[in-house]
Amino acid sequence: MSQWGSPRGLSETGDPLLLTPGPLTTSRRVKEAMVHDWGSRDGGFLAINKSVLEQLPAVVNASNSHVTVPMQGSGTFAVEAMLTTFVPRTGKVLLLVNGAYGQRATQICEIAGRARQVHETPEDTPPDLGELEHALRSDPSITHVFAVHCETTSGILNPIAEIGAVVERYGRKLLIDAMSAFGALPLDATVTSFDALAASSNKCIEGVPGLGFVLCRETALAETKGNATTLTLDLSDQWQNLRRTGQYRFTPPIQVIVSFHKALEEFWAEGGQAGRARRYAENCRVLRDGMRELGFKPLLSQRLQAPIIVTFHMPKDAKFVFERFYEKLSERGYVIYPGKLTVAESFRIGCIGKLTAEHMRNALAAIAEVLAELGVDPRGWRQ
């Protein structure tokens, strides 16, 4: 219990709870896996790394078609590696953009000199499937389509299965940024065809930051030699070296990989994607319902909301200053995120990580306390 009366936010190791889209709250066992030293050529580490790489395609039913190519660094490293390895220098990519991460992918392609076309919709609006179909029908030079499964700028769930169906119908290749979706939102590679999918260790598998990875259709990966624009982000070269030697080309984030192995054990023990989705969905339901009762308005309708992170409009009350709101919640053990919207003032609260519905209810009690401390009366700005 905190000094204010509401339960203090505490992880299994006594740390504040991270109500963010990653880095996020991890379990004690995941943290403890990092306290040992391993050599990058040590047989024990190599066996753990091999296990990690073999398990990841199974998350999306892709074990028979895709291989995992790891990429040292954050998730953006994996996305850039995917785009610059899979889109050839003579290719063209159609980017579906409705947030900061689609915009970042566009910037990656611009810097890499890849031909590109952008279909952009507002941050609270999914891509227009009719416009996608029109673009593919009218421009045969488009070879690839890039889409974000869950765009954490807003928390919107983009219709990846429907996008994939259109892309496949027109004979193009799909590249997915599944950073905040992988392991929590359903995706089946035998139903939705994709050449590559990028994700990272510190999202819904509940590991720590430091490892990105790309699930690559092996037949498509075999055709990418020479495409990459950088040495370090060359997925083809990374994969060939791993196949030949079992080693990374450059120093791997060893402790991150070992702890990720532990996180995968916990992921499967919870029931895999379906089990994790149930817990996150309940977290999201409790959060949205509770925030509505406090007067806050979610940006997205329930239909568009992914159970990953929820964006709320900033209250229209001069006494509500986000920096103070954030600090007072942090003092109580709950760390949230500022907004990323370009069209409205907002803030975000995440539902993922080692969190339960009880944690969300305790966070809501802390939010109610902070509002009272700030002198903010929800009845004055209920939206």
RORO-943913 format. One record per residue (C-alpha): residue number from 1; chain; x, y, z. Coordinates in Angstrom, 2 decimals. Last residue first. Example, Ala and Ser with C-alpha at 12.3 -4.5 7.8 and 13.67 -1.06 7.14 Angstrom:
residues 2
<rec k="2" c="A" x="13.67" y="-1.06" z="7.14"/>
<rec k="1" c="A" x="12.30" y="-4.50" z="7.80"/>
***
This chain:
residues 383
<rec k="383" c="A" x="-16.09" y="14.08" z="-22.43"/>
<rec k="382" c="A" x="-16.35" y="14.67" z="-18.68"/>
<rec k="381" c="A" x="-14.65" y="18.03" z="-18.22"/>
<rec k="380" c="A" x="-16.17" y="19.53" z="-15.06"/>
<rec k="379" c="A" x="-17.55" y="16.27" z="-13.72"/>
<rec k="378" c="A" x="-14.01" y="14.91" z="-13.81"/>
<rec k="377" c="A" x="-13.04" y="17.35" z="-11.03"/>
<rec k="376" c="A" x="-9.33" y="18.16" z="-11.14"/>
<rec k="375" c="A" x="-7.94" y="19.46" z="-7.89"/>
<rec k="374" c="A" x="-4.51" y="18.05" z="-8.64"/>
<rec k="373" c="A" x="-4.72" y="15.83" z="-5.56"/>
<rec k="372" c="A" x="-8.18" y="14.64" z="-6.60"/>
<rec k="371" c="A" x="-6.93" y="13.76" z="-10.07"/>
<rec k="370" c="A" x="-3.95" y="11.98" z="-8.50"/>
<rec k="369" c="A" x="-6.21" y="9.85" z="-6.32"/>
<rec k="368" c="A" x="-8.41" y="8.85" z="-9.25"/>
<rec k="367" c="A" x="-5.27" y="7.91" z="-11.20"/>
<rec k="366" c="A" x="-4.03" y="5.81" z="-8.27"/>
<rec k="365" c="A" x="-7.32" y="3.93" z="-8.12"/>
<rec k="364" c="A" x="-7.08" y="3.36" z="-11.88"/>
<rec k="363" c="A" x="-3.57" y="1.97" z="-11.45"/>
<rec k="362" c="A" x="-4.87" y="-0.43" z="-8.82"/>
<rec k="361" c="A" x="-7.56" y="-1.63" z="-11.21"/>
<rec k="360" c="A" x="-4.92" y="-2.12" z="-13.93"/>
<rec k="359" c="A" x="-2.68" y="-4.10" z="-11.60"/>
<rec k="358" c="A" x="-5.67" y="-6.27" z="-10.69"/>
<rec k="357" c="A" x="-6.31" y="-6.90" z="-14.40"/>
<rec k="356" c="A" x="-2.80" y="-8.31" z="-14.62"/>
<rec k="355" c="A" x="0.57" y="-7.04" z="-15.80"/>
<rec k="354" c="A" x="3.81" y="-8.79" z="-16.81"/>
<rec k="353" c="A" x="3.97" y="-6.84" z="-20.04"/>
<rec k="352" c="A" x="1.10" y="-5.38" z="-22.04"/>
<rec k="351" c="A" x="-1.81" y="-3.04" z="-21.30"/>
<rec k="350" c="A" x="-0.18" y="0.31" z="-22.05"/>
<rec k="349" c="A" x="-1.46" y="3.76" z="-21.13"/>
<rec k="348" c="A" x="-1.22" y="6.63" z="-23.59"/>
<rec k="347" c="A" x="-1.49" y="10.42" z="-23.49"/>
<rec k="346" c="A" x="-3.24" y="12.92" z="-25.72"/>
<rec k="345" c="A" x="-3.29" y="16.34" z="-27.31"/>
<rec k="344" c="A" x="-4.83" y="16.03" z="-30.76"/>
<rec k="343" c="A" x="-3.96" y="15.83" z="-34.47"/>
<rec k="342" c="A" x="-0.24" y="14.95" z="-34.44"/>
<rec k="341" c="A" x="-0.68" y="12.08" z="-32.03"/>
<rec k="340" c="A" x="2.34" y="10.76" z="-30.13"/>
<rec k="339" c="A" x="0.94" y="10.91" z="-26.60"/>
<rec k="338" c="A" x="2.96" y="10.72" z="-23.41"/>
<rec k="337" c="A" x="3.50" y="7.29" z="-21.89"/>
<rec k="336" c="A" x="2.66" y="5.76" z="-18.47"/>
<rec k="335" c="A" x="4.74" y="4.74" z="-15.45"/>
<rec k="334" c="A" x="2.82" y="3.53" z="-12.38"/>
<rec k="333" c="A" x="4.67" y="3.16" z="-9.05"/>
<rec k="332" c="A" x="2.91" y="5.76" z="-6.91"/>
<rec k="331" c="A" x="5.64" y="8.33" z="-7.54"/>
<rec k="330" c="A" x="5.20" y="7.58" z="-11.25"/>
<rec k="329" c="A" x="1.53" y="8.51" z="-11.00"/>
<rec k="328" c="A" x="2.47" y="11.82" z="-9.41"/>
<rec k="327" c="A" x="5.10" y="12.48" z="-12.07"/>
<rec k="326" c="A" x="2.78" y="11.71" z="-14.98"/>
<rec k="325" c="A" x="-0.05" y="13.91" z="-13.68"/>
<rec k="324" c="A" x="2.45" y="16.70" z="-13.03"/>
<rec k="323" c="A" x="3.82" y="16.46" z="-16.58"/>
<rec k="322" c="A" x="0.31" y="16.14" z="-18.00"/>
<rec k="321" c="A" x="-0.98" y="19.35" z="-16.51"/>
<rec k="320" c="A" x="-4.65" y="19.02" z="-15.60"/>
<rec k="319" c="A" x="-5.55" y="22.16" z="-13.66"/>
<rec k="318" c="A" x="-6.45" y="23.99" z="-16.87"/>
<rec k="317" c="A" x="-9.14" y="21.39" z="-17.58"/>
<rec k="316" c="A" x="-9.99" y="20.07" z="-21.02"/>
<rec k="315" c="A" x="-8.78" y="16.56" z="-20.34"/>
<rec k="314" c="A" x="-6.16" y="15.13" z="-22.74"/>
<rec k="313" c="A" x="-7.71" y="12.58" z="-25.07"/>
<rec k="312" c="A" x="-6.82" y="9.01" z="-24.24"/>
<rec k="311" c="A" x="-4.72" y="6.55" z="-26.24"/>
<rec k="310" c="A" x="-4.82" y="2.88" z="-25.26"/>
<rec k="309" c="A" x="-1.90" y="0.46" z="-25.64"/>
<rec k="308" c="A" x="-1.78" y="-3.24" z="-26.52"/>
<rec k="307" c="A" x="-5.32" y="-4.60" z="-26.52"/>
<rec k="306" c="A" x="-5.88" y="-3.33" z="-30.09"/>
<rec k="305" c="A" x="-8.71" y="-0.81" z="-30.38"/>
<rec k="304" c="A" x="-10.40" y="-0.41" z="-33.77"/>
<rec k="303" c="A" x="-13.75" y="-2.00" z="-32.90"/>
<rec k="302" c="A" x="-13.66" y="-0.62" z="-29.35"/>
<rec k="301" c="A" x="-13.71" y="2.88" z="-30.80"/>
<rec k="300" c="A" x="-10.46" y="4.79" z="-30.69"/>
<rec k="299" c="A" x="-9.34" y="8.01" z="-29.02"/>
<rec k="298" c="A" x="-10.44" y="6.95" z="-25.56"/>
<rec k="297" c="A" x="-12.35" y="9.60" z="-23.57"/>
<rec k="296" c="A" x="-11.54" y="10.18" z="-19.90"/>
<rec k="295" c="A" x="-14.30" y="10.95" z="-17.40"/>
<rec k="294" c="A" x="-13.23" y="8.75" z="-14.48"/>
<rec k="293" c="A" x="-15.85" y="6.17" z="-15.44"/>
<rec k="292" c="A" x="-14.38" y="6.18" z="-18.95"/>
<rec k="291" c="A" x="-10.96" y="5.50" z="-17.46"/>
<rec k="290" c="A" x="-12.32" y="2.48" z="-15.61"/>
<rec k="289" c="A" x="-14.01" y="0.97" z="-18.66"/>
<rec k="288" c="A" x="-10.94" y="1.49" z="-20.85"/>
<rec k="287" c="A" x="-8.52" y="0.11" z="-18.26"/>
<rec k="286" c="A" x="-10.58" y="-2.93" z="-17.27"/>
<rec k="285" c="A" x="-11.16" y="-3.83" z="-20.92"/>
<rec k="284" c="A" x="-7.49" y="-3.36" z="-21.82"/>
<rec k="283" c="A" x="-6.26" y="-5.57" z="-18.99"/>
<rec k="282" c="A" x="-8.86" y="-8.18" z="-19.96"/>
<rec k="281" c="A" x="-7.66" y="-8.08" z="-23.57"/>
<rec k="280" c="A" x="-4.04" y="-8.37" z="-22.41"/>
<rec k="279" c="A" x="-4.81" y="-11.48" z="-20.37"/>
<rec k="278" c="A" x="-6.78" y="-13.13" z="-23.16"/>
<rec k="277" c="A" x="-4.19" y="-12.25" z="-25.82"/>
<rec k="276" c="A" x="-1.46" y="-13.88" z="-23.76"/>
<rec k="275" c="A" x="-3.36" y="-17.13" z="-23.61"/>
<rec k="274" c="A" x="-4.18" y="-17.13" z="-27.32"/>
<rec k="273" c="A" x="-0.63" y="-16.25" z="-28.35"/>
<rec k="272" c="A" x="0.99" y="-18.98" z="-26.31"/>
<rec k="271" c="A" x="-0.96" y="-20.71" z="-23.56"/>
<rec k="270" c="A" x="0.60" y="-19.14" z="-20.48"/>
<rec k="269" c="A" x="3.27" y="-21.86" z="-20.38"/>
<rec k="268" c="A" x="4.18" y="-21.01" z="-23.98"/>
<rec k="267" c="A" x="4.89" y="-17.39" z="-23.06"/>
<rec k="266" c="A" x="6.69" y="-18.32" z="-19.85"/>
<rec k="265" c="A" x="9.15" y="-20.51" z="-21.75"/>
<rec k="264" c="A" x="9.48" y="-17.75" z="-24.37"/>
<rec k="263" c="A" x="10.44" y="-15.29" z="-21.63"/>
<rec k="262" c="A" x="13.18" y="-17.67" z="-20.48"/>
<rec k="261" c="A" x="14.61" y="-17.78" z="-23.99"/>
<rec k="260" c="A" x="14.36" y="-14.00" z="-24.09"/>
<rec k="259" c="A" x="16.50" y="-13.93" z="-20.94"/>
<rec k="258" c="A" x="19.22" y="-15.87" z="-22.74"/>
<rec k="257" c="A" x="18.90" y="-13.65" z="-25.82"/>
<rec k="256" c="A" x="19.16" y="-10.44" z="-23.81"/>
<rec k="255" c="A" x="22.14" y="-11.78" z="-21.87"/>
<rec k="254" c="A" x="23.94" y="-12.53" z="-25.16"/>
<rec k="253" c="A" x="23.32" y="-9.31" z="-27.06"/>
<rec k="252" c="A" x="25.24" y="-10.68" z="-30.09"/>
<rec k="251" c="A" x="28.74" y="-9.49" z="-31.05"/>
<rec k="250" c="A" x="29.07" y="-9.32" z="-34.84"/>
<rec k="249" c="A" x="28.68" y="-11.90" z="-37.61"/>
<rec k="248" c="A" x="26.54" y="-14.04" z="-35.35"/>
<rec k="247" c="A" x="27.61" y="-17.64" z="-35.05"/>
<rec k="246" c="A" x="26.08" y="-21.01" z="-35.96"/>
<rec k="245" c="A" x="28.87" y="-21.29" z="-38.53"/>
<rec k="244" c="A" x="27.33" y="-21.83" z="-41.97"/>
<rec k="243" c="A" x="23.66" y="-21.31" z="-41.20"/>
<rec k="242" c="A" x="24.36" y="-18.32" z="-38.97"/>
<rec k="241" c="A" x="26.65" y="-16.81" z="-41.62"/>
<rec k="240" c="A" x="24.07" y="-17.29" z="-44.35"/>
<rec k="239" c="A" x="21.38" y="-15.74" z="-42.18"/>
<rec k="238" c="A" x="23.39" y="-12.63" z="-41.33"/>
<rec k="237" c="A" x="24.41" y="-12.20" z="-44.98"/>
<rec k="236" c="A" x="20.81" y="-12.36" z="-46.17"/>
<rec k="235" c="A" x="19.57" y="-10.15" z="-43.35"/>
<rec k="234" c="A" x="21.99" y="-7.36" z="-44.25"/>
<rec k="233" c="A" x="21.54" y="-4.78" z="-41.48"/>
<rec k="232" c="A" x="25.20" y="-4.63" z="-40.39"/>
<rec k="231" c="A" x="26.63" y="-4.36" z="-43.90"/>
<rec k="230" c="A" x="24.33" y="-1.61" z="-45.12"/>
<rec k="229" c="A" x="22.31" y="-1.07" z="-48.33"/>
<rec k="228" c="A" x="21.01" y="-4.61" z="-48.55"/>
<rec k="227" c="A" x="19.88" y="-6.03" z="-51.90"/>
<rec k="226" c="A" x="22.98" y="-8.10" z="-52.72"/>
<rec k="225" c="A" x="21.49" y="-11.45" z="-51.74"/>
<rec k="224" c="A" x="17.71" y="-11.13" z="-51.45"/>
<rec k="223" c="A" x="16.58" y="-14.18" z="-53.46"/>
<rec k="222" c="A" x="17.26" y="-16.78" z="-50.76"/>
<rec k="221" c="A" x="15.17" y="-14.69" z="-48.35"/>
<rec k="220" c="A" x="12.13" y="-15.24" z="-50.58"/>
<rec k="219" c="A" x="12.47" y="-19.04" z="-50.45"/>
<rec k="218" c="A" x="13.05" y="-18.93" z="-46.70"/>
<rec k="217" c="A" x="10.03" y="-16.78" z="-45.95"/>
<rec k="216" c="A" x="11.61" y="-14.52" z="-43.37"/>
<rec k="215" c="A" x="10.69" y="-13.98" z="-39.74"/>
<rec k="214" c="A" x="12.71" y="-10.91" z="-38.81"/>
<rec k="213" c="A" x="14.27" y="-10.36" z="-35.41"/>
<rec k="212" c="A" x="15.16" y="-7.51" z="-33.09"/>
<rec k="211" c="A" x="17.21" y="-8.07" z="-29.96"/>
<rec k="210" c="A" x="18.26" y="-5.49" z="-27.39"/>
<rec k="209" c="A" x="15.30" y="-4.73" z="-25.17"/>
<rec k="208" c="A" x="14.08" y="-7.13" z="-22.43"/>
<rec k="207" c="A" x="11.66" y="-10.04" z="-22.79"/>
<rec k="206" c="A" x="7.89" y="-9.97" z="-22.46"/>
<rec k="205" c="A" x="6.88" y="-12.03" z="-25.54"/>
<rec k="204" c="A" x="4.51" y="-9.13" z="-26.16"/>
<rec k="203" c="A" x="7.21" y="-6.47" z="-26.56"/>
<rec k="202" c="A" x="10.85" y="-6.41" z="-25.54"/>
<rec k="201" c="A" x="12.34" y="-9.11" z="-27.76"/>
<rec k="200" c="A" x="11.57" y="-7.55" z="-31.12"/>
<rec k="199" c="A" x="9.38" y="-7.85" z="-34.22"/>
<rec k="198" c="A" x="9.71" y="-7.77" z="-38.01"/>
<rec k="197" c="A" x="7.68" y="-9.92" z="-40.42"/>
<rec k="196" c="A" x="8.84" y="-11.03" z="-43.87"/>
<rec k="195" c="A" x="7.52" y="-12.56" z="-47.08"/>
<rec k="194" c="A" x="3.91" y="-12.56" z="-45.92"/>
<rec k="193" c="A" x="0.91" y="-14.76" z="-46.77"/>
<rec k="192" c="A" x="-2.04" y="-14.52" z="-44.40"/>
<rec k="191" c="A" x="-3.75" y="-17.90" z="-44.00"/>
<rec k="190" c="A" x="-0.83" y="-20.32" z="-43.62"/>
<rec k="189" c="A" x="1.16" y="-17.54" z="-41.93"/>
<rec k="188" c="A" x="-1.45" y="-17.30" z="-39.18"/>
<rec k="187" c="A" x="-1.72" y="-14.04" z="-37.24"/>
<rec k="186" c="A" x="-3.58" y="-13.55" z="-33.98"/>
<rec k="185" c="A" x="-2.58" y="-10.59" z="-31.80"/>
<rec k="184" c="A" x="-0.49" y="-11.18" z="-28.67"/>
<rec k="183" c="A" x="2.73" y="-12.95" z="-29.66"/>
<rec k="182" c="A" x="3.70" y="-10.45" z="-32.32"/>
<rec k="181" c="A" x="1.47" y="-7.37" z="-32.13"/>
<rec k="180" c="A" x="3.63" y="-4.52" z="-30.84"/>
<rec k="179" c="A" x="6.48" y="-5.03" z="-33.32"/>
<rec k="178" c="A" x="4.46" y="-6.68" z="-36.07"/>
<rec k="177" c="A" x="5.86" y="-4.47" z="-38.84"/>
<rec k="176" c="A" x="4.75" y="-6.60" z="-41.76"/>
<rec k="175" c="A" x="6.17" y="-6.97" z="-45.29"/>
<rec k="174" c="A" x="3.76" y="-8.30" z="-47.93"/>
<rec k="173" c="A" x="4.80" y="-9.33" z="-51.44"/>
<rec k="172" c="A" x="2.73" y="-8.69" z="-54.57"/>
<rec k="171" c="A" x="0.69" y="-11.09" z="-56.70"/>
<rec k="170" c="A" x="-2.45" y="-8.97" z="-56.92"/>
<rec k="169" c="A" x="-4.57" y="-11.42" z="-54.92"/>
<rec k="168" c="A" x="-1.73" y="-11.78" z="-52.41"/>
<rec k="167" c="A" x="-1.70" y="-8.07" z="-51.63"/>
<rec k="166" c="A" x="-5.49" y="-7.97" z="-51.31"/>
<rec k="165" c="A" x="-5.54" y="-10.97" z="-48.93"/>
<rec k="164" c="A" x="-2.67" y="-9.57" z="-46.90"/>
<rec k="163" c="A" x="-4.51" y="-6.30" z="-46.32"/>
<rec k="162" c="A" x="-7.57" y="-8.23" z="-45.16"/>
<rec k="161" c="A" x="-5.46" y="-10.31" z="-42.76"/>
<rec k="160" c="A" x="-3.60" y="-7.21" z="-41.53"/>
<rec k="159" c="A" x="-6.69" y="-5.19" z="-40.68"/>
<rec k="158" c="A" x="-4.90" y="-2.48" z="-38.62"/>
<rec k="157" c="A" x="-5.49" y="-2.50" z="-34.89"/>
<rec k="156" c="A" x="-5.07" y="1.06" z="-33.60"/>
<rec k="155" c="A" x="-3.11" y="1.75" z="-30.43"/>
<rec k="154" c="A" x="-2.69" y="5.43" z="-31.37"/>
<rec k="153" c="A" x="1.03" y="5.83" z="-32.07"/>
<rec k="152" c="A" x="1.21" y="2.14" z="-31.20"/>
<rec k="151" c="A" x="0.31" y="1.10" z="-34.73"/>
<rec k="150" c="A" x="-0.71" y="-2.56" z="-34.44"/>
<rec k="149" c="A" x="-0.16" y="-4.65" z="-37.60"/>
<rec k="148" c="A" x="1.97" y="-2.07" z="-39.40"/>
<rec k="147" c="A" x="1.92" y="-2.50" z="-43.19"/>
<rec k="146" c="A" x="4.48" y="-2.57" z="-46.00"/>
<rec k="145" c="A" x="3.49" y="-3.60" z="-49.55"/>
<rec k="144" c="A" x="6.04" y="-4.94" z="-52.03"/>
<rec k="143" c="A" x="6.64" y="-5.11" z="-55.79"/>
<rec k="142" c="A" x="4.90" y="-1.94" z="-56.98"/>
<rec k="141" c="A" x="5.89" y="-1.52" z="-60.65"/>
<rec k="140" c="A" x="2.47" y="-2.83" z="-61.77"/>
<rec k="139" c="A" x="0.84" y="0.45" z="-60.75"/>
<rec k="138" c="A" x="-2.90" y="0.73" z="-61.48"/>
<rec k="137" c="A" x="-4.10" y="-2.54" z="-59.95"/>
<rec k="136" c="A" x="-1.85" y="-2.28" z="-56.91"/>
<rec k="135" c="A" x="-2.87" y="1.32" z="-56.21"/>
<rec k="134" c="A" x="-6.57" y="0.60" z="-56.77"/>
<rec k="133" c="A" x="-6.47" y="-2.36" z="-54.40"/>
<rec k="132" c="A" x="-4.84" y="-0.29" z="-51.69"/>
<rec k="131" c="A" x="-7.34" y="2.52" z="-52.24"/>
<rec k="130" c="A" x="-10.19" y="0.04" z="-51.84"/>
<rec k="129" c="A" x="-8.59" y="-1.38" z="-48.72"/>
<rec k="128" c="A" x="-8.48" y="2.06" z="-47.12"/>
<rec k="127" c="A" x="-5.83" y="1.89" z="-44.41"/>
<rec k="126" c="A" x="-7.19" y="2.07" z="-40.86"/>
<rec k="125" c="A" x="-8.24" y="5.43" z="-39.36"/>
<rec k="124" c="A" x="-7.37" y="6.89" z="-35.94"/>
<rec k="123" c="A" x="-3.94" y="8.16" z="-36.98"/>
<rec k="122" c="A" x="-5.34" y="9.67" z="-40.16"/>
<rec k="121" c="A" x="-4.75" y="7.80" z="-43.46"/>
<rec k="120" c="A" x="-1.63" y="7.65" z="-45.58"/>
<rec k="119" c="A" x="-1.04" y="5.63" z="-48.75"/>
<rec k="118" c="A" x="2.60" y="6.22" z="-49.58"/>
<rec k="117" c="A" x="4.45" y="5.22" z="-52.75"/>
<rec k="116" c="A" x="8.08" y="4.20" z="-52.78"/>
<rec k="115" c="A" x="11.20" y="3.74" z="-54.85"/>
<rec k="114" c="A" x="14.01" y="2.78" z="-52.52"/>
<rec k="113" c="A" x="16.88" y="5.21" z="-52.04"/>
<rec k="112" c="A" x="17.92" y="3.88" z="-48.65"/>
<rec k="111" c="A" x="17.29" y="7.27" z="-47.05"/>
<rec k="110" c="A" x="13.79" y="7.43" z="-48.54"/>
<rec k="109" c="A" x="13.03" y="3.84" z="-47.64"/>
<rec k="108" c="A" x="13.99" y="4.42" z="-43.99"/>
<rec k="107" c="A" x="11.97" y="7.66" z="-43.94"/>
<rec k="106" c="A" x="8.88" y="5.79" z="-45.14"/>
<rec k="105" c="A" x="9.42" y="3.17" z="-42.45"/>
<rec k="104" c="A" x="9.54" y="5.97" z="-39.87"/>
<rec k="103" c="A" x="6.25" y="7.36" z="-41.21"/>
<rec k="102" c="A" x="4.66" y="3.94" z="-40.81"/>
<rec k="101" c="A" x="5.98" y="3.92" z="-37.27"/>
<rec k="100" c="A" x="4.70" y="7.42" z="-36.49"/>
<rec k="99" c="A" x="1.11" y="6.74" z="-37.45"/>
<rec k="98" c="A" x="-1.38" y="5.79" z="-40.12"/>
<rec k="97" c="A" x="0.86" y="4.75" z="-43.02"/>
<rec k="96" c="A" x="0.46" y="1.98" z="-45.57"/>
<rec k="95" c="A" x="3.73" y="1.96" z="-47.51"/>
<rec k="94" c="A" x="3.75" y="0.83" z="-51.14"/>
<rec k="93" c="A" x="7.23" y="-0.43" z="-51.97"/>
<rec k="92" c="A" x="9.04" y="-0.30" z="-55.29"/>
<rec k="91" c="A" x="11.70" y="-2.64" z="-56.60"/>
<rec k="90" c="A" x="14.85" y="-2.07" z="-58.68"/>
<rec k="89" c="A" x="17.06" y="-1.68" z="-55.61"/>
<rec k="88" c="A" x="15.40" y="-4.75" z="-54.17"/>
<rec k="87" c="A" x="12.85" y="-4.53" z="-51.33"/>
<rec k="86" c="A" x="13.64" y="-7.50" z="-49.08"/>
<rec k="85" c="A" x="16.97" y="-6.45" z="-47.59"/>
<rec k="84" c="A" x="16.37" y="-2.71" z="-47.17"/>
<rec k="83" c="A" x="12.85" y="-3.15" z="-45.80"/>
<rec k="82" c="A" x="13.61" y="-6.03" z="-43.45"/>
<rec k="81" c="A" x="16.87" y="-4.59" z="-42.11"/>
<rec k="80" c="A" x="15.12" y="-1.26" z="-41.50"/>
<rec k="79" c="A" x="12.34" y="-3.02" z="-39.61"/>
<rec k="78" c="A" x="14.81" y="-5.11" z="-37.60"/>
<rec k="77" c="A" x="16.88" y="-2.08" z="-36.61"/>
<rec k="76" c="A" x="13.63" y="-0.32" z="-35.71"/>
<rec k="75" c="A" x="12.90" y="-3.10" z="-33.23"/>
<rec k="74" c="A" x="15.97" y="-2.28" z="-31.20"/>
<rec k="73" c="A" x="19.43" y="-3.69" z="-31.70"/>
<rec k="72" c="A" x="21.10" y="-6.91" z="-32.85"/>
<rec k="71" c="A" x="19.21" y="-8.54" z="-35.69"/>
<rec k="70" c="A" x="18.03" y="-12.13" z="-35.57"/>
<rec k="69" c="A" x="16.99" y="-13.99" z="-38.74"/>
<rec k="68" c="A" x="14.16" y="-16.38" z="-37.98"/>
<rec k="67" c="A" x="13.17" y="-18.86" z="-40.69"/>
<rec k="66" c="A" x="9.84" y="-19.16" z="-42.48"/>
<rec k="65" c="A" x="7.84" y="-21.79" z="-44.37"/>
<rec k="64" c="A" x="7.25" y="-24.89" z="-42.26"/>
<rec k="63" c="A" x="7.57" y="-23.16" z="-38.88"/>
<rec k="62" c="A" x="5.18" y="-20.36" z="-39.88"/>
<rec k="61" c="A" x="2.24" y="-20.98" z="-37.55"/>
<rec k="60" c="A" x="2.45" y="-17.43" z="-36.16"/>
<rec k="59" c="A" x="4.10" y="-18.23" z="-32.80"/>
<rec k="58" c="A" x="5.72" y="-21.29" z="-34.41"/>
<rec k="57" c="A" x="8.05" y="-18.97" z="-36.33"/>
<rec k="56" c="A" x="9.62" y="-17.87" z="-33.01"/>
<rec k="55" c="A" x="10.56" y="-21.26" z="-31.58"/>
<rec k="54" c="A" x="13.43" y="-22.12" z="-33.93"/>
<rec k="53" c="A" x="15.29" y="-18.85" z="-33.37"/>
<rec k="52" c="A" x="14.98" y="-19.14" z="-29.59"/>
<rec k="51" c="A" x="16.14" y="-22.77" z="-29.56"/>
<rec k="50" c="A" x="19.19" y="-21.93" z="-31.69"/>
<rec k="49" c="A" x="20.09" y="-19.11" z="-29.30"/>
<rec k="48" c="A" x="19.84" y="-21.44" z="-26.31"/>
<rec k="47" c="A" x="22.03" y="-24.05" z="-28.02"/>
<rec k="46" c="A" x="24.60" y="-21.39" z="-28.97"/>
<rec k="45" c="A" x="24.67" y="-20.16" z="-25.37"/>
<rec k="44" c="A" x="25.43" y="-23.61" z="-23.99"/>
<rec k="43" c="A" x="28.06" y="-24.26" z="-26.63"/>
<rec k="42" c="A" x="29.96" y="-21.09" z="-25.79"/>
<rec k="41" c="A" x="30.92" y="-19.09" z="-28.88"/>
<rec k="40" c="A" x="29.31" y="-15.84" z="-27.67"/>
<rec k="39" c="A" x="30.68" y="-16.51" z="-24.20"/>
<rec k="38" c="A" x="28.18" y="-16.32" z="-21.39"/>
<rec k="37" c="A" x="28.16" y="-14.26" z="-18.19"/>
<rec k="36" c="A" x="25.37" y="-14.70" z="-15.66"/>
<rec k="35" c="A" x="22.92" y="-12.20" z="-14.13"/>
<rec k="34" c="A" x="20.66" y="-12.03" z="-17.20"/>
<rec k="33" c="A" x="18.44" y="-15.03" z="-16.43"/>
<rec k="32" c="A" x="17.40" y="-13.31" z="-13.22"/>
<rec k="31" c="A" x="15.48" y="-10.65" z="-15.14"/>
<rec k="30" c="A" x="13.37" y="-13.18" z="-17.06"/>
<rec k="29" c="A" x="12.77" y="-15.16" z="-13.86"/>
<rec k="28" c="A" x="11.62" y="-12.04" z="-11.97"/>
<rec k="27" c="A" x="9.06" y="-11.29" z="-14.64"/>
<rec k="26" c="A" x="9.17" y="-8.35" z="-17.01"/>
<rec k="25" c="A" x="7.49" y="-4.94" z="-16.95"/>
<rec k="24" c="A" x="7.81" y="-3.20" z="-20.30"/>
<rec k="23" c="A" x="10.28" y="-1.67" z="-22.69"/>
<rec k="22" c="A" x="7.91" y="-1.57" z="-24.36"/>
<rec k="21" c="A" x="4.31" y="-0.53" z="-25.08"/>
<rec k="20" c="A" x="3.98" y="1.29" z="-21.75"/>
<rec k="19" c="A" x="2.25" y="0.74" z="-18.42"/>
<rec k="18" c="A" x="5.62" y="0.08" z="-16.80"/>
<rec k="17" c="A" x="5.01" y="-1.00" z="-13.20"/>
<rec k="16" c="A" x="7.48" y="0.48" z="-10.73"/>
<rec k="15" c="A" x="10.15" y="-1.97" z="-9.53"/>
<rec k="14" c="A" x="9.82" y="-4.30" z="-6.54"/>
<rec k="13" c="A" x="11.18" y="-7.41" z="-8.27"/>
<rec k="12" c="A" x="7.80" y="-8.99" z="-8.92"/>
<rec k="11" c="A" x="6.61" y="-5.62" z="-10.15"/>
<rec k="10" c="A" x="5.23" y="-2.93" z="-7.86"/>
<rec k="9" c="A" x="2.54" y="-0.31" z="-8.36"/>
<rec k="8" c="A" x="1.53" y="0.98" z="-4.93"/>
<rec k="7" c="A" x="-1.95" y="0.11" z="-3.76"/>
<rec k="6" c="A" x="-4.04" y="3.27" z="-3.24"/>
<rec k="5" c="A" x="-3.94" y="4.89" z="0.18"/>
<rec k="4" c="A" x="-1.57" y="7.80" z="-0.38"/>
<rec k="3" c="A" x="1.44" y="6.39" z="1.46"/>
<rec k="2" c="A" x="1.36" y="3.44" z="-0.89"/>
<rec k="1" c="A" x="0.00" y="0.00" z="0.00"/>
***
